[in-house]
Amino acid sequence: MTAAAAGAPLWRHRPFALLCGEQIASSLGRQITTLALALLAVTGLGAGPFGAAALLALTYLPGAVLSPLAGVLVDRVRLRNLLVAVTAAQALVVGSVPLADAAGHLARGYLYVVAVVSGALTFTLSVALQAALPRVVEPGRLLGANSALTAARTSGQIGGPALGGILVGLVGPAPALLAGSAAYALEALLVLALPAALNARVKQVARPPLEALRSGLGVVRAQPRLRRMVLSGAGLNLGSGAATALYVFYAARELALSAWQLGATYAVYSAATIAGALLAGRFARRAGLWRATQVCGLVAGAAVFLIPSASLGAGIVLLLAYQVTYGLSGTVWMISMTTTQQQVTPADMRGRVAGLVQAVLLATVPVGALAGGALAAWFGNVPVLLGSAAVALVSAATLWAPVRSATEEPAKDVPSPI
């Protein structure tokens, strides 16, 4: 019996502690890289607003397009080897930028290639980790494990931008990417230290990729609550994505918030995310995973209305309230959904299901952002923000419609924790 299975604290379970360290290193690396790449494109290579936006979009595009294929790959290869290869490749890709700059061969097109490759590696890693966690901790502890990993990842998101800003100010954006590369290299070492048992392949029947994808989709369709979560989450991301795209422009232009006030709202959101991760386990255990998902989805959707409401007065207060409410409820919602997904998915199909779910949830974010920006140019910010909030709330409300079955049984072929 492992420490995790015997009831000892998760942080004393070495494989899980390594995953927490990996999440912190990965988050730091991604935050430093995102900031440094954007500043390098704008200040060093003369990219305009569209060029900067395209750089950000290209980091998310691979996740929407390639996640299902990444899921097929995860279910077919040795998992620890894949984790090591992806994280090591990430360190090399990011580290190549300051080397190209030092050699005088850095061009804007190269940054776009780096953004695409880095995004593909990031989201492949995300799918692989969702498949790995149920092999590290027993099913009954997945909720607490997902909460702890979310808290670890968020801690990196808080410190990453600040560290990146300091490094860029001291040495410039290109050399600062060496720190991002170093964080990814540390991540590779941490996953290399995971037990070799993760390389054991789950017994499965070899299938062509397209058939394998269809089988993963069949799992989602066969689980009414999981299917409802995915569709509701896609709509919630569509509405909140549109609102997020307009958030900075709306706050700065229409509400006349200062830079430090805007920064404070983001800081509060990060703190609320950590609080949500700490409270998710307790709330979901008391209310049940499904009820926690229903309640928090509805609260998150309703919270988006606080953004356009800021036009009525007390703008900074209402935006702070939005970030707190959405940070708390959205975090609990995602943790509950991820845990449900891992519990009901057969062990040999976790990669495919995670890849399909990730693709659906990611695809709606840029769609919502582009649609929100285009519509705001015609109708103004507040009407579009109200419409975005309505889409988010209605999507979350679909979780409350009756489902076909009252309960869903966890998958029965879950391997023992390592």
N, C-alpha and C positions, 0 to 999 in steps of 0.2 A: 504494500500500500504506500503510495507516495504521500509527501507532506500535504499536497493539495487535497488529496482524497481523504486524508485522515483528519481533516478539520483544523489543521494548523493554519495560521494567517497566510494569505496568498503571498505576501512579500517575502516569506521564508521559503517559498517554493522556487528553487533556482531557475528553472526554465521560464516561469512567469516573470520573475524579477528581470531576467534578461530581455524579455519582450517589453517590459516597461521602460528599461533603459534604451532599447531600440526606438521606442516611440518618442522619447525626449530628443534623442540625437537626430532622428528623422525630421521632427518638427523644427528643430533649430536649423538644420541644414536647408530645409525648404523655405523657411522665412527669410534667412539670409540671402539665399539664392534669388528668390522672387524680387526682393528689394534691390539687390545689386544689379541684376539683369535689367530691371526697368530703368534704373538710374543710368546705367551704362548706355542703354539704347537712346535715352533722351539727351543726356548731357555729353556723352562721348561720340555718339554716331548720328546725332541730329534727327532722331525720330520725332514725328509730330504726334498729336493726340491719337490719330488712327493707328499709327505705328505702335505706340505704347499699348493701346487697347488690344491690337492684334497679337502682341507678344503674350499678354495675359490669356487671351482666348485660346491660343495655341497650346498652352499648358493643360487646358481642360479638354480640348477636343479629343485627344487620344483616349481619355477615359470613357467618353461617350461612345466612341467608335470601336475601340479595341477591347474593352472590358469583357465582353462575352467570350472572345477568343482567348483572352488571358485566363478566364475560368476553365476553359477546356485544357489549356496547358497545365494549369495548377493540378488538375485531377489526374494528369498522366505522367508527371515527372516526379523525381525525388525532391520533396518539399524543401528540406534544409539547403540542398544544393542550389535550388532556384532562388531562395532568399539571399544566399551569399552572392550569387552571380548578379542579381538585380541591384543589390546595394553597392557592390564593387563597381559595376558599370556606371551607376549614378555618380560615384565619386570621380571616376575618370572623365565622364562627360562634362560635369561642371568644372572640374579642374583644367580641362582643355581650353576654357575661355581665357583665363589670365595668361596661359602659355601662348595662345595665338595673339593676344594683345601685345605681349612682350616681344614677339617676333615681328610685329607690325603687319600682320595678315588678318586682323579681325575686321569683319564686315557685318553689316546689319543682318544680311541673309543668314550668316552663321549663327547669330543669336536666335533666329527663328527656328533653325534646325535643332539647336540645343533645347529650346523650349518644347518642341514636339517630342524629342527623344526622352527628355527628362520627365515630361508628363506621362508618356507611355510607361516608363519604368516606375513612376510613383504609383500609378493606378494598378499596375500588375502586382506590385508589392502589397497594396491594400487588399486585393482579392486573395493573395496567398496567405496573408496574416489572418484573414477571416476564416480560412480553411484550417490554419494551424492552431488557432486558439482552442477549439474543442478537443484537440489531441494533446493539449498541454494541461488543461484542467477538466475535471469531471463535469457532466452536464448540469448538475445542481448548483455549480458555482460560476456558471457562465455569466450570470447577471452581474455579480460582484466583480468578476474579471473584466468585463466590458466597461464597467464604470471606472475601474482603476486605470485601464488603458486610456480612456478618454481624458481622465484627469492628468495623466502623464503627458499626453499629446498636447493638451491645452497649456500646460506649464511651459512647453517649448514655444508655443504660439505667443505667449506673453513676453518672454525674454528674447525671442528671435529677432523681431523688428528693432528693438532697442539696440541689441548687440550689432545687428547689421548696420544700423545708422551710425553707430560709433565707429565701426571699422571703415565704412565708406568715407566718413569725415576724416579719419586718420590717414588712410593709405589710398583711397580712391575706390571706385566700384569694381574695377577688374581685379586688383589684388585681393579685395575683400572676398571674392568668390573662392579663394583658397581656403578660407575658413569654412565656407559651405561644403567644399569638397572634403575637408578634414572631418566635418561632422558626419558626412555620409560614409567615410572610411571607418570611423568609429562604429557606426551602425553595422557595417559589414562584419567587423570583428565580433560584435555582440551576437549577431545571428549565427556566426560561425561557431560560437560557444554553445549553441543550443544542442540538445541531445541528438546523437546520430539516429536515434529511433524515429525521428521525424522523416527520415529518408525512406522508411518502410512504405511501400506502396499499398494502398487499400485494394483488395481484390476486386477486379472489375472486368467487364467484357469490353474488349477493344471495339470502338465504333468510329465511323468516319466523323470528322468535325461537325458537319451539319446535323447529323443524326444525334451527336452528343449534345449539341445546343438545344435541339428539340426536346431531348429527354430532360434537360435542366428546366426548360420552360414548362414541361409537364409537371414538374414538382411544384412550381409556383401556382399553376392553374389548379392543381389538386388540393392545395391548402387554402381554403377560403379566406382565412384571416390574413395570411401572408400576402395573398393576391390583393386584398383590400388595402393593406398597409402600403404596398408598392404603388398602386394607382393613386391613393390619397397623397402619398409622399411626393409623387410626380407633380400633382396639381399644387400642392403646398410650395414646392420649390419653384414652380412656374410663377406663382403670385409673388412670393418673397424675392425671387430673382429679379423681377421687374422693379420691385420697390428698392432693393439693394442697389441696382444700377443707377437709380435717381437720387439715392440717399445723400451723397456728398454734395451734388449740385444743388439739390433742394435746401439742404441745411445751410449751405454757404450763401446762396443767392437769395432765396425767399425768406429764410429765417435769420439771415445775417449773423450766424454763429461764428465765433472766432475759431482759429485753428486749435487752440488749446481746449475749447469746449467740445469741438468735434472729436478730438483725440480722447477726451475724457469719456465720451459715449462708447468708444471702442474699448477702452480699458475696462469700463463697467461690464461690457458684454463678456469679455474674457473672464472676469471674476465670476460672473453669473454662470458661465459654462462650467467652471470648476465646481461651483456650488451644486449645479445640476448633476454633475458626475458623482459627487459625494452623496447626494440625496436620492439618486435614482434607484439604488438597490433597496433602500428602506421603503420608499414609496411603492415600488413595483411589487415587493413582497407582500405589503399590506393590501394593496388594491388589486393585485394580479397584473400580469404582463399586459393582457389585452385591455383591461380598464385603464391602466396607466397610459397606454398608447392612445386610447380614445380621448382621455381627459387632456393630456398634454398636447396632442395634435390640435384640439379645439382651442386651447388657450393660445398656442403659437399662432394659429390663423387669426384669431381675434386681436392679438397683439399688434399685427401689422396696421390696424386702423389707427394706432397711436401716432404713426408717422404723419399722415395728412391732418390729424387732429391738432398737431402742433401749430398749424396755421392760425388757430383760434386764439393763441396766446400761450404763454409759459412754455415756449418751444423747447428749451433745453431740458426742462423737467419732464415733458412728455417723451422726448427722445431717450432720456435716461431710463424712464419707465419702460419704454419699448425694448431697449437693449437688455434690461434685467429680466423682463417677462419672457422675451423670446429666447434669451440665452438659457434660462432655467428650463422652460418647457420644451424647447427644441432639443436640448441635450438629453433629457429624460426620454423623449419620444424616440430619438435615434437609438439610444442604448436599448430600449425595450424592443424596438423593431429588429435590431441586429441580433439580440439574444433569441428572440422567437425564430428568426430565420435559421440560426445555427442549431436550435433544438429540433426543429421539424425536418431538417434536410438530411437525407442519408449521407453517411460518411464519405462515400465514393463520389458524391455529386456536389459537395460543398463549394468547390471552386466555380463550377458552372453556374450554380444558383447565385452565388455572391457576385459573379461577373455580370450576369443579366440584371440583377437588381441595381447594381452600381451604375450600369449603363443607362437604365431608365431614369434613375434619380439625377444623374449628371446631365443628361441631354436636355432636360427642361430648364436648367439654370441659364445657359446662354440664350436659349430661345426666349425666355422671359425677359432677360436683360435687353436683348436687341429689340424685342417688341415694345418694351416699356420705353426705351429711348426714342424709338420712332414715333410712337403714339404721343409722347409728351411734346414732341415738336409741333404736333397739330393741335392738341387739346389742352396742353398745359400740364404742369406737374401734379397739382392736387387732384384733378379728375382721374388721372391715370393711377395715382397712388391709391385712391379710393377703389378703383376697379381692381387693382392688384390685390388689395386687402380682401375684397369680396371673393376673388378667385381662390385665395388661400383659405379663407374661412369655409367656403362651400366645399372645397376639396377635403378639408379636415372633418367636416360634418358627415361626409359619407362613411366615415368609420362607425358611425352610430346606427347605420341602417342594419337590419337583421342579416345575419350571416347564415349560411346553409347548415352548419353544424355548430353545436354549442361548445365543443371542445376539440382540440387537435392534439393527437398523441405525438410525443417526440419520436424521432427516428430510432429504430431499435438496433441498428448495426453500428452504434457509436463505439470506436475503439477505446481501450483503457487509457487514462491519462499517463503521460510519461514524466 
